[in-house]
C-alpha cells in the first residue's frame, strides 16, 4: 500500500545497507501519512462520535436551618393505685393496725392478754362484713403510717387523730369521735393543781411520740420543758420516775389512768383545748376501699352498733352524732 519493496540479501547472507535505510524511511513516511489523516478527521461518509456535553456546574442550595430542639415536657407517669378491697378479698384476710396500749380503743388487757375496745369490736365487724379473717398488726402512732404505706396493714383502726400533716401520707374515713386534750399528774403533785400551772418554768411535760399532742404542745408551751416519749418507755412511767411532772393525752387514755391507777389525777382543759377529730386511716388514692369503709361506718351508726360499742367502753361522751 505504501510502495515499500523488500530488500534482497547480498551474497546470500547480508541485506544491503542502502536498501534497509530506504525501507525505514518509507515506513516513517507511511506513519506520518496515517497520523496526518487521523489529525484531519475521518474520511467523508464515516460516522463521527459526538462529543459528550461538558457538565454544567450545579448550584447546591443550603438546607434550611432546623429549629432548635426543644425538650418535650415529661408527663408524670400515672401510677395506678392498687385495689386494696380486691386484694383483701383475694387473700381472704383483713390486716388492721392497732396500738395495743390504747385504753377503750384497742387495748390488750394485761389480765387475760385479750384485745378489747371500741375499734377492736368494729374491726371484727368489718371483717365479718367482708367475709374474711381478721389479723391485728400491733404498732404505735410514730410508725403506723409507715405500716400502711408498706402494706403491713390495710387500715389503722386505732382512733387516729385527723391532722393536715397525716393527710399528706394517708387517707381518712369519715370521723366518728372527737376529743380534747387532757393532763395527767399525780395526786401528790402540789406544784400542778390546775391547768394554769402546767406551763410553768421548771415543769417537764411529757407527750407520746407521733401523737397529736406532740405538735400541739410544742407550739403551745412557752416556759415548761417538752419531753417526747418513745416506746418502750411510757408517759406514766416518766411521771412515776419523777422525770416528768405531767403528761398530755386524750379522753380515752386519761380515763384509763383514773380507772387503773389510784395515783393518777386528771386535769380537764379549758374549753375544747386541742380538740381533734378521730377517724380510720387508709392508703391514699384508693377510692373503692375508702368508700367501703365509709359505708361500713354509716351502717354501724344507723343500726346502733357504734353507739352500743361506745357505751360498752365508756366513750359515749366523745362520740359524734
C-alpha positions in Angstrom: 0.0 0.0 0.0 2.9 2.3 0.8 5.0 1.1 -2.1 7.7 -0.5 0.0 9.8 -3.1 -1.7 11.5 -5.9 0.0 15.3 -5.9 0.1 17.2 -8.8 -1.2 20.2 -10.2 0.6 23.7 -9.5 -0.9 25.9 -12.5 -1.4 23.1 -14.7 0.0 23.8 -13.5 3.6 23.5 -9.8 4.2 21.0 -7.2 3.2 22.3 -4.1 1.5 22.5 -1.2 4.0 21.2 1.3 1.5 18.2 -0.8 1.0 17.5 -1.0 4.7 17.7 2.7 5.0 15.3 3.1 2.2 12.8 0.8 3.8 13.0 2.6 7.2 12.4 5.9 5.5 9.4 4.5 3.7 7.9 3.2 6.9 8.3 6.5 8.7 6.7 8.3 5.8 3.8 5.9 6.0 3.3 6.5 9.7 3.4 10.3 9.2 0.7 10.0 6.5 -1.5 7.9 8.8 -1.1 10.4 11.6 -2.0 13.3 9.4 -5.2 11.6 8.3 -6.2 11.0 11.9 -5.5 14.5 12.8 -7.6 15.9 10.0 -10.6 13.8 10.9 -12.4 10.9 9.4 -12.9 10.4 5.8 -16.3 11.6 4.3 -19.2 9.2 4.9 -17.7 7.9 8.2 -19.8 8.1 11.4 -18.3 10.6 13.8 -18.6 10.1 17.5 -20.5 13.0 19.2 -18.5 14.7 21.9 -20.1 14.3 25.3 -21.6 17.7 26.6 -19.5 19.3 29.3 -21.3 19.0 32.6 -22.7 22.3 33.8 -21.9 23.3 37.4 -24.8 22.6 39.8 -25.5 25.1 42.4 -26.4 23.4 45.7 -28.9 25.4 47.8 -28.1 25.2 51.5 -30.6 23.2 53.5 -32.9 25.3 55.7 -31.8 25.5 59.2 -33.6 23.2 61.6 -35.4 24.8 64.5 -33.5 24.2 67.8 -34.6 21.1 69.6 -36.9 21.8 72.5 -37.2 19.4 75.4 -40.6 17.8 75.5 -42.1 18.3 78.9 -42.2 14.9 80.5 -45.7 13.8 81.6 -45.8 12.4 85.1 -46.3 8.7 84.9 -49.7 7.8 86.5 -49.3 5.0 88.9 -52.5 3.2 89.3 -53.3 2.7 93.0 -53.7 -1.0 94.0 -57.3 -2.1 94.5 -57.0 -2.9 98.3 -60.5 -4.1 98.6 -60.0 -6.7 95.9 -56.6 -7.7 97.5 -58.3 -8.2 100.8 -61.0 -10.4 99.3 -58.4 -12.2 97.2 -56.3 -13.2 100.2 -59.3 -13.7 102.5 -57.7 -11.6 105.2 -58.1 -8.1 106.7 -54.9 -6.6 108.2 -55.7 -4.0 110.8 -53.1 -1.7 112.5 -53.7 -1.1 116.2 -51.9 0.4 119.2 -52.4 -2.2 122.0 -51.9 0.4 124.7 -54.9 2.5 123.7 -57.3 2.0 126.5 -61.0 1.6 125.5 -59.9 1.8 121.8 -57.5 -1.1 121.0 -56.2 -2.2 124.4 -54.6 -5.5 125.3 -55.9 -6.4 128.7 -52.9 -7.4 130.8 -55.1 -9.7 132.9 -56.0 -12.1 130.1 -54.0 -10.9 127.1 -57.1 -10.3 125.1 -57.6 -7.3 122.8 -60.6 -5.1 123.7 -62.0 -1.7 122.9 -64.3 0.2 120.5 -62.1 -0.2 117.5 -61.4 -3.9 118.2 -65.1 -4.5 118.2 -65.5 -2.6 114.9 -62.6 -4.3 113.2 -64.2 -7.6 113.9 -67.5 -6.3 112.5 -65.7 -5.0 109.3 -64.0 -8.4 108.8 -67.4 -10.1 109.1 -68.9 -7.7 106.6 -66.1 -8.6 104.1 -66.4 -12.3 104.9 -62.6 -12.5 105.6 -60.5 -13.5 108.6 -59.1 -10.7 110.8 -55.4 -10.2 111.7 -54.2 -7.4 114.0 -50.9 -5.7 113.4 -49.5 -4.0 116.5 -47.8 -0.7 116.0 -47.8 2.8 117.5 -48.6 6.4 116.5 -45.0 7.1 115.5 -44.9 4.2 113.0 -48.5 3.4 111.9 -48.3 5.4 108.6 -45.2 3.5 107.6 -47.0 0.3 108.1 -49.9 1.5 105.9 -47.6 2.6 103.2 -45.5 -0.6 103.2 -48.6 -2.7 103.0 -48.3 -4.3 106.5 -51.9 -3.3 107.2 -54.9 -2.3 105.1 -56.3 0.1 107.6 -55.4 1.6 111.0 -58.4 1.3 113.4 -57.0 3.0 116.5 -58.8 6.3 116.8 -56.4 8.2 114.5 -56.5 11.9 115.0 -57.0 13.8 111.7 -54.3 16.3 111.1 -53.1 18.1 107.9 -49.6 16.5 108.3 -51.0 13.0 108.4 -53.3 13.7 105.5 -50.2 14.1 103.3 -49.5 10.4 103.8 -52.8 8.6 104.5 -56.5 8.9 103.6 -59.1 9.3 106.4 -62.5 7.9 106.7 -65.4 10.0 108.0 -64.7 10.9 111.6 -66.7 9.1 114.3 -65.2 10.6 117.5 -63.7 13.9 118.8 -61.6 14.5 121.9 -60.0 17.4 123.6 -56.5 17.1 125.2 -56.3 16.5 129.0 -53.5 16.4 131.5 -52.5 13.7 133.9 -50.3 14.2 137.0 -50.0 12.6 140.4 -52.4 13.2 143.3 -49.4 14.3 145.4 -48.1 16.9 143.0 -48.7 20.2 144.7 -47.0 22.3 142.0 -49.6 21.4 139.4 -53.1 21.8 140.8 -54.8 23.3 137.7 -54.4 23.8 134.0 -52.7 27.2 134.5 -49.9 25.5 136.4 -48.7 23.3 133.6 -46.8 25.8 131.5 -44.5 27.0 134.3 -40.7 27.1 134.3 -39.2 24.0 135.8 -42.1 21.7 134.8 -41.5 18.8 132.4 -44.5 18.0 130.2 -44.5 14.5 128.5 -46.2 13.5 125.3 -46.1 10.3 123.3 -44.1 10.4 120.1 -46.2 10.7 116.9 -49.5 11.7 118.7 -51.4 14.8 118.0 -50.2 16.1 121.4 -46.6 16.3 120.3 -47.0 19.2 117.8 -49.8 20.8 119.8 -47.7 21.1 123.0 -44.6 22.1 121.0 -46.5 25.1 119.7 -48.3 25.8 123.0 -45.6 25.6 125.7 -43.7 28.8 126.4 -42.0 28.1 129.8 -42.2 24.3 130.6 -39.9 21.8 129.0 -41.4 19.3 126.5 -40.4 15.6 126.8 -41.2 13.3 123.8 -41.6 9.7 125.0 -40.9 6.9 122.6 -41.5 3.1 123.0 -40.8 1.1 125.1 -40.9 4.0 127.6 -44.3 5.2 128.7 -45.6 8.6 129.8 -46.9 7.3 133.1 -43.5 5.7 133.7 -41.9 9.0 133.2 -44.3 10.6 135.8 -43.7 7.8 138.4 -39.9 8.0 137.9 -40.0 11.8 138.6 -38.5 12.6 135.2 -41.8 14.3 134.1 -44.4 16.3 136.1 -47.4 15.9 133.9 -48.3 14.2 130.6 -50.9 15.1 127.9 -53.4 12.7 126.3 -57.0 12.4 125.2 -60.2 11.3 126.8 -59.9 7.5 126.3 -56.3 7.3 127.6 -56.8 9.6 130.6 -59.9 7.5 131.6 -57.7 4.5 131.8 -55.4 6.4 134.2 -58.2 7.1 136.6 -59.7 3.6 136.4 -56.4 1.6 136.7 -54.1 3.8 138.8 -55.0 5.3 142.1 -52.1 7.7 141.9 -53.4 9.4 138.8 -55.2 12.7 138.7 -56.8 14.1 135.5 -56.9 17.9 134.9 -59.7 18.9 132.4 -58.7 21.5 129.8 -60.3 25.0 129.5 -62.9 24.8 126.7 -62.1 22.4 123.9 -58.3 22.7 124.0 -56.7 20.7 121.2 -60.0 19.1 120.2 -59.3 16.6 117.4 -61.5 14.5 115.1 -60.8 10.8 115.1 -61.2 8.5 112.1 -59.7 5.5 110.4 -56.5 5.8 108.3 -56.2 4.1 105.0 -53.9 4.1 102.0 -54.2 7.2 99.8 -55.7 7.1 96.3 -57.9 4.1 96.8 -61.4 5.4 96.3 -63.1 1.9 96.4 -61.6 0.9 99.7 -62.3 4.3 101.3 -65.9 4.1 100.0 -66.3 0.7 101.5 -65.0 1.8 104.9 -67.3 4.9 105.0 -70.3 2.8 104.0 -69.4 0.4 106.9 -69.2 3.3 109.4 -72.5 4.7 108.2 -74.1 1.3 108.6 -72.7 1.0 112.2 -74.2 4.4 113.0 -77.6 3.6 111.5 -78.1 0.2 113.1 -76.8 1.4 116.5 -73.7 -0.9 116.6 -71.4 2.1 117.0 -73.4 3.7 119.9 -73.6 0.4 121.8 -69.9 -0.3 121.4 -69.1 3.3 122.7 -71.4 2.8 125.7 -69.8 -0.6 126.5 -66.3 1.0 126.6 -67.2 4.3 128.3 -66.8 6.5 125.2 -70.3 7.8 124.7 -69.3 11.4 125.8 -67.0 11.9 122.8 -68.9 10.2 120.0 -70.0 12.3 117.1 -73.8 12.3 116.3 
